[in-house]
């Protein structure tokens, strides 16, 4: 039972660290354009480069 004295604060710290990382990624705009990458992979940009 005495190990819980160490594990609970460690778990709370890691949870807070994960929450802080998530909040940072939201504020920095990581989730602004969710469909952009999916559309870019479908576009064939190589054909335009070969035509030049």
C-alpha positions in Angstrom: 0.0 0.0 0.0 2.9 2.4 0.6 3.8 2.1 -3.1 0.6 4.0 -3.9 2.1 7.1 -2.3 4.6 7.2 -5.2 2.4 5.9 -8.0 -0.5 8.2 -7.6 1.5 11.5 -7.9 3.5 10.0 -10.8 0.3 9.0 -12.6 -1.2 12.5 -12.0 2.0 14.1 -13.3 2.0 12.0 -16.5 -1.6 12.7 -17.1 -1.1 16.4 -16.7 1.9 16.2 -19.0 -0.2 14.5 -21.6 -2.9 17.1 -21.2 -0.4 19.9 -21.5 1.0 18.4 -24.7 -2.5 18.0 -26.2 -3.4 21.6 -25.3 -0.1 22.8 -26.9 -0.9 20.9 -30.1 -4.4 22.4 -30.3 -3.1 25.9 -29.7 -0.3 25.5 -32.3 -2.8 24.6 -35.0 -2.0 20.9 -35.4 -5.7 20.0 -35.9 -6.8 22.9 -38.1 -6.8 21.1 -41.4 -7.7 17.4 -40.9 -8.7 16.8 -44.5 -5.8 18.5 -46.2 -3.3 15.6 -45.9 -5.9 13.2 -47.1 -6.6 15.2 -50.2 -2.9 15.9 -50.9 -2.1 12.2 -51.1 -4.8 11.7 -53.7 -3.7 14.5 -56.0 -1.2 13.6 -58.6 1.4 16.4 -58.7 4.0 14.3 -60.5 2.2 14.7 -63.9 2.5 18.5 -63.8 6.3 18.3 -63.2 6.8 15.9 -66.2 4.9 18.1 -68.6 7.4 21.0 -68.1 
